Amino acid sequence: MSVTLTAEYQNHPAGYINVYWNCTAGPFADKNIPEIVDFGVLEKYRNKGIGGLLMDTAEKIVLTRSKIVCIGVGLHAGYGSAQRMYVKRGYIPDGSGVWYRDQICTPYGDCCNDDDLVLYLSKKLD
């Protein structure tokens, strides 16, 4: 089960975010910890506070069921804004290292810096 939120800016679709109630991949899989997935703000609507509002709302929804939320973020530069946002919002790495295609990436192991190379973070909600 999941909850999907969309944001509009001046009557135009501007962003989206999903909350899955039970993370299915990574270090939080099958531990009944909600995960924020597929979060994005369309480029022309960035820097208007839309992403922050979507995250605020998603976190409030999660708080109705859990005091912890997790999120995975890609490591290439295309995810740079998201990486910065999550750290500023208090998300911290879980300590399991980098994951590639739903497996822990072993030291010196082969991987590709694509959308499947992910660092998992979590946050305690108040």
VENGI-V651720 format. One record per pair of residues at least 4 apart in sequence whose ideal C-beta (glycine too) atoms are under 7 Angstrom apart, sorted by the first residue. I is the first residue (numbers start at 0). GAP is how many residues later the second one is. D is the distance in Angstrom with one decimal. If there is no record, write none. Layout:
BEGIN
i = {I;I}
gap = {GAP;GAP}
d = {D;D}
END
This chain:
BEGIN
i = {0;1;1;1;1;2;2;2;3;3;4;4;4;4;4;5;5;6;6;6;6;6;7;7;7;8;8;8;8;13;13;13;13;14;14;14;14;14;14;14;15;15;16;16;16;16;17;17;18;18;18;18;18;19;19;19;20;20;21;21;22;22;22;22;22;22;23;24;24;25;25;25;26;26;26;27;27;27;27;27;32;32;32;33;33;33;33;34;34;35;35;35;38;40;40;40;40;44;48;49;50;50;51;52;53;54;54;55;56;57;58;58;58;61;61;61;62;66;66;67;67;67;68;68;68;69;69;69;70;70;70;71;71;72;72;72;72;72;72;72;73;73;73;73;73;74;74;74;74;74;75;78;79;80;81;82;83;84;85;85;86;88;89;90;90;90;91;91;92;92;93;93;93;95;95;96;96;97;97;97;98;98;98;98;98;99;99;99;99;100;104;104;110;111;112}
gap = {20;16;17;18;19;15;16;58;12;14;11;12;49;52;53;7;10;7;8;43;46;47;4;5;6;5;36;39;41;27;28;31;36;25;26;27;30;35;36;39;22;24;19;22;37;41;19;20;15;17;39;42;43;14;15;17;13;44;8;10;5;6;8;10;12;47;5;4;77;46;73;94;67;69;93;5;7;42;92;94;33;35;37;28;31;32;35;35;36;22;33;35;15;4;5;9;10;5;4;4;4;34;4;4;4;4;34;4;4;4;4;10;66;4;7;63;62;57;58;54;56;57;53;54;56;50;51;52;15;20;50;46;48;6;9;10;13;45;46;48;4;5;41;43;44;4;23;38;42;44;37;4;4;4;4;4;4;4;5;35;4;34;33;30;31;32;29;30;26;28;26;27;28;8;24;7;8;7;19;21;4;5;6;19;21;5;11;16;17;15;4;6;6;5;4}
d = {5.1;5.4;6.1;4.7;6.8;7.0;4.6;5.7;6.9;5.1;6.8;5.1;6.1;5.9;6.4;6.3;5.0;4.9;4.1;5.1;6.7;5.5;6.2;6.1;5.8;3.9;5.0;6.5;6.3;6.3;5.6;3.9;5.3;6.2;3.9;6.4;6.6;4.9;6.5;5.5;6.8;6.0;6.3;4.4;4.5;5.0;4.7;4.9;5.7;6.0;5.3;5.6;5.9;6.6;4.9;5.4;5.4;6.8;6.6;5.5;4.1;5.5;7.0;5.3;3.9;5.6;5.7;5.5;4.8;5.7;5.6;4.5;4.9;4.3;5.4;4.5;6.6;4.5;6.7;6.9;6.4;5.4;5.4;4.6;6.6;5.2;5.3;5.0;6.4;5.5;6.2;4.5;6.7;5.6;5.2;5.0;4.7;5.6;5.9;6.3;6.3;6.3;6.1;6.3;6.2;6.1;6.4;6.5;6.5;6.4;6.3;6.2;5.8;5.6;4.5;6.4;4.8;6.1;5.3;5.8;5.9;6.9;6.8;5.5;6.1;6.1;6.7;4.4;6.3;6.2;5.4;4.2;5.0;5.4;5.4;5.5;6.0;6.5;5.7;6.6;6.8;4.0;5.4;6.3;5.9;6.7;6.8;6.3;5.0;6.1;4.9;5.6;6.5;6.2;6.2;6.6;6.2;6.2;4.0;5.6;6.4;6.9;5.2;3.9;6.6;4.6;6.0;6.7;5.8;5.6;5.0;6.8;5.6;6.1;6.6;6.0;6.5;4.5;6.3;5.7;6.4;5.9;6.2;4.9;6.6;4.4;4.0;5.8;5.2;4.7;5.4;5.0;5.6;6.7;5.4}
END
